[in-house]
Amino acid sequence: MESSSPKRAGLVLTALILVAAVANLNLAVANVALPDIGKAFDASQTTLNLVAVGYSLGLASSVLYLGALGDRYGRKSMLLLGMGLSIPASLLAGLAPSIGVLFVARLLGGVAAGMAFPTTLALITALWAGDARTRSIALWSAIGGAIAALGPLISGALLEHFDWGSVFLVTLPLALLALFLAWRYVPAHVNETSDPVDNLGGILSMLLVAALVLGINLAPVPGKGALAIGLGLVAAAAIVAFAIRQRRAPAPLYDLDVARRRTFWVAACAGIIVFGSLMGAMFIGQQFLQNVLDYSTLDSGLAILPAAILMVIVAPRSAKLVEARGARFTLLLGYVFCVLGFLTMLLLWKEGIPYWKVGLGYAFIGIGVGLAGTPASHSLTGSVPVKRAGMASGTADLQRDLGGAIMQSIFGALLTAGYAAAASEAIANSGQSARISESVEGELTKSFASAADLASRYPAHAEQIVAAAKASFLHGDQAAYLAGIVAILLGGALVFFAFPKKAEEEELLARYHAEDL
């Protein structure tokens, strides 16, 4: 395929990467601050999970619909609107007076990213072709992933000197710069469609993602089982209604004929697991470092550097590997390293471990995501016509955001349930259960932050309370790492059996391109 690039290609790509960087950084900055947020608002583990996942939820639920609106009414306009809205959303999060307002601000910020983020990959797909597109996507994927990985470091440094709200304000200068560069250099209209937007399909897509993610988060909460089941049923009904609507709509939001292409749907599923693994590992790992290993916020941010550095190093080589060996081989190789990462966390991450065991786990995850991220996104964009670039970019964003939302929600639910069960068992076996009031037991089982706050109020029992809370946290996070291993093995089996090898992949992509002319 002939390579081509737009005028001022470097500046255009810089603007698009900066826009994506704002979204990626906002996705990651909350994790290091979760212990501080928990202390500030005496929050339950479930509430902290929702704060962590709120941005992903807003982005994942809106990205398909808003990507389609950009395809129809102007990608640059949607890009600028999203960057503009991200500024007040970050301000609201940083100054939130309650954890409820903080969750709403995170959700709003995610919707703003849903306007801007899908447009970045859609424009790369529309403006670049051939090997130049592959290299641009590799840079977009690598830098985006690295910035997400550096988010904890930036947050940790801020939290050494400022309160938790500072982590949500750090993206403001970057958002202003991205807004200016996008306004100045990104072309106004590139291969946009004149088809009407399927608004009903868009609303159904938002409903199904929101119901699914919230249902997973509420599943382990005592007394919320019926609500979680209800949300699950809503999600299932919305999925069925969405599929029916897409078959009947004259201009469907999501072309199911394109989505059925093997290089599309297998890559989409593979990417959800890969990027979800990264977000899930960050989410649980940051709490483990601070709660169990007693790392400072800065040290816990520094601990993740191996993942960030290796993603940047590996991703460009991943692009070359895709061209030489195909997407299937590169995806599977990435999966091997992701499994090694979670095995390291499951088997080696205990209380009192040296840093090399922490760094090794993050290094494996960084290599795995660096290898698998490029083929997952490249296969999507190569499987669709340019007029459907918004669908491909929306799905690529869903890989990150829905994957992150689902994996964080599953990990968080397992952590919540495991922590509460282990804490309750510790209380029952302590010999002091008759003397512990119901309210105190509720504080001990609610979250690690709540237990630590209780320990500060009862210094005579502080050591015992904190030790039990650490043991309870470790019980919960082991279940989360095991779930990560299972998810990656299932994804690896899917890629191995369903994704075409290099020669067949090239034939399929050529056939799809001919059909779309």
Secondary structure, DSSP 8 states (H G I E B T S, - for coil): ---B--TTHHHHHHHHHHHHHHHHHHHHTHHHHHHHHHHHHT--HHHHHHHHHHHHHHHHHHHHHHHHHHHHH-HHHHHHHHHHHHHHHHHHHHT-SSHHHHHHHHHHHHHHHHHHHHHHHHHHHHH-BHHHHHHHHHHHHHHHHHHHHHHHHHHHHHHTTS-TTHHHHTTHHHHHHHHHHHHHHS-S-SS---S---HHHHHHHHHHHHHHHHHHHHTTSTT-HHHHHHHHHHHHHHHHHHHHHHHH-SS-SS-HHHHTSHHHHHHHHHHHHHHHHHHHHHHHHHHHHHHTS---HHHHHHTTHHHHHHHHHHHHHHHHHHHHH-HHHHHHHHHHHHHHHHHHHHHH--TT--HHHHHHHHHHHHHHHHHHHHHHHHHHHHTS-GGGHHHHHHHHHHHHHHHHHHHHHHHHHHHHHHHHHHHHHHHHTSS-GGGS-HHHHHHHHH-HHHHHHHHHH-GGGHHHHHHHHHHHHHHHHHHHHHHHHHHHHHHHHHHHHHS--HHHHHHHHHHHHHHH-
